[in-house]
Amino acid sequence: MVELQAQRMPNERRQSTCPFNSKHVGAAPYSSQHSYTGAKNGLPGTGVGGVSVPAAGDTAHQYEPPGANDIRGPCPGLNVLANHHFLSHDGISSFTELLDALQNGFNVNYDVAVFLAVFGVSLTGDSITGKVSIGCDATSRTAVLGQSLLGREEGLSAHNKIEGDTSLTRNDFFLSSNGDNYSFNGTLFTMMQETCHGTFDRACLSLYKSQRYAQSRADNGNFFFGPETLLSYVAASFLYELFPDYGNEGTPDLAVISSFFGAESDGQGGFRFNGGERFPSNWHNRRVAFNLANFASEILELYLPHPVLLGGTTAPGRFDALDFQSIKDGKIPVDAATITCLLYQIATGPLPGAVSLPTQLLSWVLGKLNPIFTNFGCPSQIL
């Protein structure tokens, strides 16, 4: 197969169209009475979950819907954390906030929290300030002195960086008239519900992921399913690994998933957005932390029952399969150890069609990720 050089189009959600809240307030602090898993100041928590979120009496982390000037993005889980003040409510978050919130809110293990935060900040935020928008381009608020030396900091909605084609409930960037790849799409949520029949487990989401792939590849003339979209399989696994009461011990039913996606019935057999994603009532995070080994294995658990090719549409009627590291002819490796090291390679780049990370930024990324991935036997990149 021809090695694909992806066309990475700029995100059209520019500064002038991104909500601006002049009263930035950071995430609500944790207290000794309400410490959750104990993660604080970007350090590892205990990994011991099964705690109520938000805790009874913790008024600082109660639900508050986003206002018109607050940024929200394509990730329901992060939107939930912002709506409950585990992340800054205006949507301008930070590396440290993400580490604490992912651990305390969902009992994500420290290694996964670091990987996700590094991936988000390095590709769409600012490693110097540590800030990142959970949605649109807010460079004036995330960069040093409000102006980035490395170009625009597009936020987590940036197309083909964090956000990609085949989302569970968001439009493909090029299938929206204004590049809206972050808003809830009731038609897609209805399609997911019709596939899952009220139980959003591994089997149904594996099938639904393949359905969305086929739909996007058929309809999107700029379709691209690159290495970073492997993370979309992990994001899908969150519906049954993180979102149910007590996480993987609970049932990922329609009521639970609707709460996390902000979905409600439209009264006509479909769904619409209700204004804000939130933790369900009397909800508890998973007891045992979701770690990097779980992260890698869930990619395979969802991918292998309905495998698809990585690559992209390069001309009408032409699809080129991707070759990148252990991805050959568009096919991913089928063992978790190789997948784990592939995640490291994706985060450290360069990815197909993208420029290499600047040395200063790459040094920051390696400083965060090398200690984690060395434990898995992955060859470390050294500057």
C-alpha angles and dihedrals in degrees: 000000000000113000106247122231101197121224102232105197121201119260109253095207093100132181095270093058099042116103113255124207111188092197103067112185121181126232116299111266123248120241134208088251093051107032097138106193091350098250110152138158092007095302128126118277126214095270087226109128138161089113127140113259115231092021120230108268094017097125091170092069102041119128119278118174117235117264127225090266096048121100121232127174147192097290113085093194093057091044088055091050091050093047088055095044095246082120125031106289093226090061097247100120136167142224092257094047091052093051092051097041097048091050098042098039103041103010091242109171118253093249092056092044091053093047094050094044093048091047092051099043097042096049102034108013142040123284092195097057092025089225128137136172114236087214134007135014109295099160092148088063102035103042131077108275087356093286124092121222090202098053132264118345099219102187128228092307090068107128118246093004105077100337116058145166121291096042115173094238108000130086121252107256094244094044092063120081092225102029094262102164096150109057123097112263111208093196091058093045088052090050090051092049092049089053095045099038093214098314113090098195133147096273096052095043092050088055094043092050089056090048092053090047091053091045094050094043091051097045105032115076089192095047115160128175105179137169094279091058088074083082088065088069090055090047088054090051089058088074090070102018100048112009104061121083104281088008115247091013093061136071119264094216129162095265093054096044092045090055093053093045096041090239128156135171115272090208092245102080095278139084138248136187114270097202103265146032116231147166111270118250116277091009126164129196121237117287098225118047119253102240137191093266089056088046093057096041093052090058089060095040090058099035104046100059089058108018120192134184123261113225139076150257108271099172136359107299093002126111120181118203118226131246114195126147106306092356106100126183088348094304123121124221114266102220125083096226092059091044090054092054090044088059089056091050091049092052095047096042156136096208123201111286093007130104121247117266112264112260095250092051094043090051089055092048094049092047089058101038106035095071090052101044095041086068088062094051095253116153107251124228111230126194 
